[in-house]
């Protein structure tokens, strides 16, 4: 299930949503691949960079899975590198600096025997193992100054990339752009806010459908546009939810 909404601040300035997402659920390989990119607010073509980032890393990750690669963390790193190269090529074609297409990047590969996750910049990935509490994989990366972070177009982007294995028993995965951090994270204790994720996954658990559930995704997008969310953030918001459960906890 996926949801996305343009932030009220962007609407006031008549700017497009600069978040992008991509998901691949392969029944053939029993694999879930997803990516979320948040375009930099100061970049004039950020949504284009974000779109390229999620398209390239998910497509290259699927190729890695199809090739039988077991080093899934390296598959993601290679995908991020390819995405970065593609963004620089697009910038050159448009005769602009690459920073005009700047974006953050979250990506994950989940298979029955494990997986891997990658993060460059802010936003967050939260998972739950069977019977365990919600936990984040990486704390959002912040830059030297307030409201700053790292971007895929930075010179040190691939050095700053965070990678971690994904255990085989991960049941639930949530990926969200930084616009939702204040709702999903408790910053004082550096923990995931469990009620947010319990509520977000409630309809997913109760559904017997497989793959992308169009109706639930539409409802999630509506929720992300609701006054309750807009009261907490004026930024673009993106949320990806995936579960292996067929019955709620």
C-alpha positions in Angstrom: 0.0 0.0 0.0 1.4 3.4 -0.9 0.3 7.0 -0.3 1.5 10.4 -1.3 0.4 14.0 -1.0 1.7 17.4 -1.9 2.5 19.6 1.1 0.5 22.7 1.8 3.6 24.8 1.6 4.2 23.6 -2.0 0.6 24.2 -2.9 0.8 27.8 -1.7 3.9 28.3 -3.9 2.3 26.4 -6.8 5.1 23.9 -6.7 4.7 20.2 -7.6 5.1 17.3 -5.2 8.8 16.6 -5.1 8.5 13.1 -3.5 8.6 10.0 -5.7 8.2 6.3 -4.9 8.4 3.1 -6.8 7.5 -0.5 -5.7 8.0 -3.9 -7.3 6.3 -7.0 -5.9 7.7 -10.0 -7.8 5.7 -13.2 -7.3 8.2 -15.1 -9.4 11.0 -14.3 -7.0 8.9 -13.8 -3.9 10.7 -10.4 -3.6 9.6 -6.9 -2.6 11.6 -3.9 -3.8 10.8 -0.3 -3.0 12.3 3.1 -3.1 11.3 6.6 -1.8 13.1 9.8 -2.9 12.4 13.3 -1.6 13.5 16.1 -3.9 15.4 18.9 -2.3 13.1 21.9 -1.7 15.7 24.3 -3.0 16.3 22.4 -6.3 14.3 23.6 -9.3 14.1 20.1 -10.9 14.1 18.0 -7.7 11.0 16.0 -8.7 12.8 14.8 -11.9 15.9 13.7 -9.9 13.6 11.9 -7.4 11.8 10.1 -10.2 15.0 9.0 -11.8 16.4 7.8 -8.5 13.5 5.5 -7.6 13.1 4.2 -11.2 16.8 3.3 -11.6 17.4 1.7 -8.2 14.3 -0.4 -8.3 14.9 -1.6 -11.8 18.6 -2.4 -11.2 17.7 -4.1 -7.9 15.3 -6.4 -9.7 18.0 -7.3 -12.3 20.3 -8.2 -9.4 17.7 -10.4 -7.8 17.0 -12.1 -11.2 20.7 -12.7 -11.6 20.7 -14.6 -8.3 23.0 -12.2 -6.5 23.2 -12.7 -2.7 25.1 -9.5 -1.9 21.9 -7.5 -1.8 23.5 -4.6 0.1 25.9 -4.2 -2.8 23.0 -4.5 -5.2 21.4 -1.5 -3.6 24.7 0.5 -3.5 25.3 -0.3 -7.1 21.7 0.9 -7.9 22.3 4.1 -6.0 25.5 4.7 -8.0 23.7 4.1 -11.3 20.9 6.4 -10.2 23.4 9.1 -9.3 25.1 8.7 -12.7 21.7 8.9 -14.5 20.8 12.1 -12.6 24.1 13.7 -13.7 23.5 12.7 -17.3 20.0 14.3 -17.1 21.4 17.5 -15.6 24.0 17.7 -18.4 21.3 17.2 -21.0 19.3 20.0 -19.5 22.4 22.2 -19.1 21.9 22.7 -15.4 23.9 21.8 -12.3 23.3 18.4 -10.9 22.2 20.0 -7.6 19.1 21.2 -9.4 18.0 17.5 -9.4 19.0 16.8 -5.8 17.1 14.2 -3.8 17.4 11.9 -0.8 17.0 8.1 -1.3 15.6 5.2 0.7 15.5 1.7 -0.8 14.9 -1.8 0.3 15.0 -5.4 -1.1 13.1 -8.0 0.9 13.2 -11.8 0.0 12.2 -14.9 2.0 15.8 -15.4 3.1 16.6 -11.9 4.0 17.4 -8.6 2.2 19.0 -5.2 2.5 18.2 -1.6 3.0 19.9 1.7 2.0 19.5 5.3 3.1 21.0 8.5 1.8 19.7 11.5 3.6 16.6 11.9 5.8 13.3 10.1 5.8 13.1 6.8 7.6 12.5 3.1 7.2 10.8 1.2 10.1 10.4 -2.5 10.4 8.9 -5.1 12.7 10.1 -8.6 13.1 7.7 -11.4 14.1 6.6 -10.6 17.6 8.9 -7.7 18.0 8.4 -3.9 18.5 8.7 -1.4 15.7 12.3 -0.2 15.1 14.0 2.1 12.7 16.8 0.8 10.5 18.6 4.2 10.2 18.0 7.4 12.0 17.3 10.2 9.5 20.6 11.8 8.4 20.8 15.5 9.1 23.4 17.9 7.8 25.5 20.5 9.5 22.8 23.1 9.5 19.1 23.1 10.6 16.7 21.5 8.1 19.6 20.2 6.0 20.6 16.7 5.0 22.6 14.7 2.4 21.6 14.2 -1.2 22.3 11.7 -3.9 24.0 14.4 -5.9 26.5 15.3 -3.2 30.1 14.5 -3.8 30.2 12.3 -0.8 26.7 10.7 -1.3 27.9 7.1 -1.8 30.3 7.4 1.1 27.5 8.7 3.3 25.2 5.9 2.2 23.9 3.7 5.1 23.5 0.0 4.4 22.2 -2.8 6.6 21.1 -6.4 6.1 17.4 -7.1 6.5 16.6 -10.2 8.6 14.6 -13.0 6.9 11.9 -12.7 9.6 11.0 -9.1 9.0 7.2 -9.1 8.7 6.4 -5.4 8.2 8.2 -2.6 6.4 7.3 1.1 6.4 9.1 3.7 4.3 8.4 7.4 4.7 9.7 10.7 3.5 10.9 13.3 6.0 7.6 15.2 6.0 6.1 12.4 8.2 9.0 12.2 10.6 7.3 14.2 13.3 4.3 11.8 13.3 6.3 8.6 13.0 9.3 9.2 15.3 9.7 10.1 18.9 12.8 12.3 18.8 13.4 12.6 22.5 13.8 8.8 22.9 14.9 8.2 19.3 12.2 5.5 18.9 9.5 4.7 16.4 6.1 5.9 17.4 4.2 2.6 17.6 0.6 3.9 17.5 1.3 5.6 14.2 2.4 2.3 12.6 -0.3 0.2 14.3 -2.9 2.5 12.8 -1.3 2.8 9.4 -1.1 -1.0 9.0 -4.5 -1.8 10.5 -6.3 -1.9 7.1 -3.4 -3.7 5.5 -3.6 -6.5 8.0 -7.3 -6.9 7.6 -7.1 -7.2 3.8 -6.9 -10.6 2.1 -5.6 -9.1 -1.2 -2.1 -9.5 -2.5 0.2 -7.0 -4.1 -0.7 -3.3 -4.4 -4.2 -2.7 -3.0 -5.5 0.2 -5.0 -8.4 1.1 -2.8 -6.3 1.1 0.3 -3.6 3.2 -1.4 -6.2 5.7 -2.4 -7.5 5.9 1.2 -4.0 6.3 2.5 -3.3 9.2 0.1 -6.6 10.8 1.3 -5.4 10.4 4.9 -2.1 12.1 4.0 -4.0 15.1 2.7 -6.2 15.3 5.7 -6.3 18.2 8.2 -4.9 15.9 10.9 -1.7 15.4 8.9 -1.5 18.9 7.6 -1.7 20.3 11.1 1.6 18.5 11.8 3.5 19.1 8.5 3.4 21.4 5.5 5.9 19.3 3.5 5.3 16.7 0.8 4.5 13.3 2.4 5.0 9.8 1.1 4.3 6.5 2.9 5.0 2.9 1.7 3.6 0.0 3.7 4.4 -3.7 3.0 3.6 -6.8 5.1 3.9 -10.6 4.9 1.1 -11.0 7.4 -2.3 -12.4 6.3 -4.0 -11.9 9.6 -3.5 -9.0 11.9 -1.6 -9.3 15.2 
